[in-house]
Amino acid sequence: MEHCQRTNNRSLRRRRDVKQTGHHHRRTALLLCVGGLIVNLAQRLIVHYGLGHLFKLIFSLLCVGCLIIALAPRLIFQNGLSSQKLKATFQLPSQIVPRLRQALQSYCEFIRTAANQDKGLKFLQYTLWLASRAYEEDSESREGLCKLSWEISLARYATRLIAFPTAVEGVVNRSWASSSETYPETFKIIGDILAWSMLVYYPAEHIAYLHWKVPEWLANGRSGAFWCTWSCRGWGAYVLAEIIQNLLQWREVLQQQSKDKKDDNASAFVPNAETLAVLEKLKLQCIRNVLFLLPLTQYCLPNWDTDPWLPEDLVNFLFWLESVVCLYQAFVE
């Protein structure tokens, strides 16, 4: 009797598993079909109307969806429906609204600092440049997107006009040195290099910005490009010093792991969450600095604007990749 009951239970579980698997396969097939239709529709829109019209359509649909989510519950309450009917009828928006609120709250917390605002503007700047490459070379859409990208770049220049005293403070107080138990003196020297490099970078960039914005008042030939070259040389020294600092910090963390392993007499050391977070931060910072190296090498050359060493598209693409990593790093932290 018990054997028969166990057999029946196994049969029921098997039929239930087969049924659930069938539902899963049907949902997957439906999602693939819908995804294929969306991709096909997007291709047709791009071919017939251009990429700009596709962006406009997506933005319009998002606006309409947000409007429906915001107004639908209010309209239903006015028609006298109960809360249970409202919950049953609008179950999807009731799940979306809390997530939307949480996303907006996280965004507001992220964008609160000036540093994160600059990271967001940097990503927008190079994303606009990337979007311009979807249009033909002499088209008005491409020219307009490149102009918007350049204007955002100049806006970021303007936000740094008041940053020079921070470099002065770093030089005077030697406050840019990171703490280290293994390399304390080396990190002090690196901190001084970081501060002094920004002491060159900020004034040169400010002068270049003024020469570009008011050329009839200050500019003389390629004077803006000349000062931009010197600002990038200061920036390049900062990037190289920070790469050396990150590698030393990585080595110090690994040495500390080895020491803890010996103290605990453990065969395998498992790093804690704090150590993993430090290593992840150092890894992302190293990736960002490596992406800076080639563009900075070009901008440090005296004739980077008249005789470029690298193609402009490659330089801007590397900057776009760095902006993606930078934005991810900011969200992770």
Order of alpha helices (4+ residues) and beta strands (2+ residues): alpha-alpha-alpha-alpha-alpha-alpha-alpha-alpha-alpha-alpha-alpha
